[in-house]
């Protein structure tokens, strides 16, 4: 499973408004759940339950909220850049302004972990992080991720 094959322009949302983790995840879920045939509330609840286990912030303004959802037949990745940073972490002390939201079927645990690993790997590249924070449109986001993934052999 290669992340560059999972990144789709229609699942890239730039300049989403959110006040906190819950509203950020609700905004993303509301944008993708109907297209994936999922219930928005179930997606939000699953993401918040996972977040309650431990922050998905990976530092430098990025987080990788993720969960497994019944009724999903493929891994889906939604990307969201927030207009203002929201606090992630136990004390909401980790400001996050860009989310890689990963939704996976429960029967694909290995692929789920592989995708999370690949996202974490590309996010280690400071040039990619900078590009994602200033990208002017969704195609620029997709191109930056695909180019970085390819250069990393992913």
N, C-alpha and C positions, 0 to 999 in steps of 0.2 A: 504494500500500500504506500504510494508516494503522495506526499501532501500537495505537490504542484498539480496533481490530477484532481484533487478534491477542492481546490480553491476556485470558486465560481464568482464572476462579477456581480451576479444578482444577489449574492449573499454578503456583499461588502456594503457597509452602512457608514457613511462619513458624517461627522458632526451630529451624532445623536445626543439628545439632552437627557441628563440623568442627575439626580441629587445624591444618590447612594447606590450601593451594590444592588439592592433589590430593584430599584427603578431602572438601572442599567440592564440587568438581566431580563427584566420584564419587557423592555423596549426591544431587545434583540429577539427574545422568544416571540413576541407579537409580530415581528417582521418575518420570521422564518417558519414558525409552527404551521400556519395554514398551508403553505406551499408543500410542506413535508407530510401533510395529512395528520398532524399531531394536535393535541389540545394544548393551547398556550399555557394554561394554568399548570398542567402536568409538567411541562418543560421547565417553567419557572421554579416550581416546587423541587424538582429533581436537581436543578442547578444550585438552588439555595441549600438543599440538604447536603450536597457535596461541599459547598463552601463552608458550611458549619463544621465539617470535619477538619478543616484547615484551609487557610488562604491559598488561592490559586495564583496569587501574585508571584511573578518571577523576577520582579525588580525592574528598575529603569522605566516605570510607567506602564508596564505590560502585565497582563494576567491571561491565564488559560483556563477559564471556567469550563468544566466538562462533566458529562454524566452519561449514563446509559438509559435509554428510553425504549419501553415496549412499543411495538407497532412500527418501529423504524426498520427499514430493510437495507440501509446503507449508512455509512458514516457521512455526516454533514459538518462542514465547518462554516461558521459565520464570523465575519470580521467586523468589528465596530470601533470607530474612533469617537470618543466622547468630546463634547464641546468644553467641558471642564472635568478635571480629574475627580474621581471619587475614591474614598478610602476603602481599601481592602485590608484584610487581616483582622486579628482578634480585637484590636483596639482601633480599627479603621485608620491605622497610621501609615499605611502604604498607599500613596496616591497612584491611581491607575487611570490612564486615559486611552488605552487601546486594548481591546479584548479579542482573543482568539477563542471563540466558543465552539467546543467540540461535542457533538451529539452522536452517540453510537448505539447500535443494536446490542442488547445484552449478550447475544451469542457470538460476538466478535471481540472478546477481551484482548487477544494478542494484537489485532489490528488497531484497537483503541490505544493501547500502550505505545505501539509503534508510531502512530500519528502524534501523540503527545510528545514523544521523544524527538521526533523530527522538528516539531514546532519549537521546542526548547532549544534545539541545536541551532536553527536559523536565527532565533532571537538573541543568540550570543554575539551575533554580528552587529556592532554598533552602527555600521553604515546602513544596514537594513532598518534598524529601529528608527534612525533619523529619517530615512525615506518615508516610512509608514506614517510618521507624525506630521509630515508636511505634504504628503501626496495630494494632488489637486483633484483627482477623481479615482473612481473604483478601478479603472483599468491600470492606472499607475500603481496601485496597491498590489493587484494581481501580478503585474509584470515584475515588480520588485521581489515579491516572494518567490515566484517561479525562477527568476534569474538566480537568486541566492540559493534556493534549493538545488538547482542544477549544479551550481559551482561547488556545493557541498557534497555532491554525489547522491542526492536524495531524490 
